[in-house]
Amino acid sequence: MPEVYDRVLGALVGVAVGDAMGMPAEMLSRPVIAELYGRIEDFVTPSSRNPITAGFAQGQVTDDTWQTLLVAQSIIENEGRIVAEDIAQRLLEWAEGELQKGRKYIGPSTQKALAALRNGEPLASTGKDGITNGGAMRMVPVGIVSCRAGDEELIENVTRACLPTHNTDVAIAAAAAVAKAVALGLRGESRAREAIEAAVEVAAQAAGKGYRTSAPSVAKRTRLALQIVEAAANEEEALAELSDIIGTGFAAAESVPTALALVYLAQGDPIRCAQLAANIGGDTDTIGAISTGIAGALQGLSPFPKNYVDLITRVNGIDLERVARELMRVQARKRYREGLWP
């Protein structure tokens, strides 16, 4: 399997695996997770006591994966371009279908922005209140097609992808950090710590985009999260400190720095990322999707057991291999048009 394709597929599989493993614990506290599941080390069936995911199947994914695939399909059908209007329309259609199914996992910023879109509000302002992690969680495809882009182009791609729902400084900074870490992973030139440090620098640059908010700095909080990991005596202490100090909630300045720190804590091991995220509490599925997606870009497909990939494919009816191939195809064609290929 060609190396870059392997990493692209690893990133997409990572999103789905981290999402599905974290799904049963979504928005539960660490003590409640321990009470209901012991320690989550594999895919489990969600407890009936989780009002968000009760009734889901073992290995079922949530909005993190579906929105990632939605953005990927938009990029594919627009020949490698990030088209905010197209992403917005796809989000509207997807959300309507999910609400009809009674799904409760669509994030608050996305719900509010989509309501504004339905009411005819201009696209430039629908995402002005989006300070949560919903932009960052769908950034893996943007990182993939920005693999060879400079930081300025990557940030512009991220900004367009965030525009409909998360057009704020903090959300764009968080999303840019994720995209940068993925892009570096695909190049095969960086280890976990190097990729996260580069992501921090891009987050600081991207913080000037979008509507200004009073949210804290994603870059500075990620640096603090890395310091917490380095100072911790063991994984359990690191999880507790990240949860208590950085946070694991919906806010982009909480869950994204924590997810980035988990990549470092796991030393880039995607399965370990998924397991750590599933037990940290709070927005476990999104933290898992982000951290495991980045780790998948760093390590490729090989760390993922075949039965994991088979379960994700069967339960959710998704073909991640096709998506990976199509993203590679449009990226190659885009580079050819720009005179950068071969």
Secondary structure, 3 states (H helix, E strand, C coil): CCHHHHHHHHHHHHHHHHHHHHHHHCCECHHHHHHHHCCCCCCCCCCCCCCCCCCCCCCCCCHHHHHHHHHHHHHHHCCCCCCHHHHHHHHHHHHHHHHHCCCCCCCHHHHHHHHHHHCCCCHHHHCCCCCECCCHHHCHHHHHHCCCCCHHHHHHHHHHHHCCCCCEHHHHHHHHHHHHHHHHHHHCCCCHHHHHHHHHHHHHHHCCCCECCCCCCHHHHHHHHHHHHHHCCCHHHHHHHHHHHHCCCCEHHHHHHHHHHHHHHCCCCHHHHHHHHHHCCECHHHHHHHHHHHHHHHHCCCCCCHHHHHHHHHHHCCCHHHHHHHHHHHHHHHHHHCCCCC
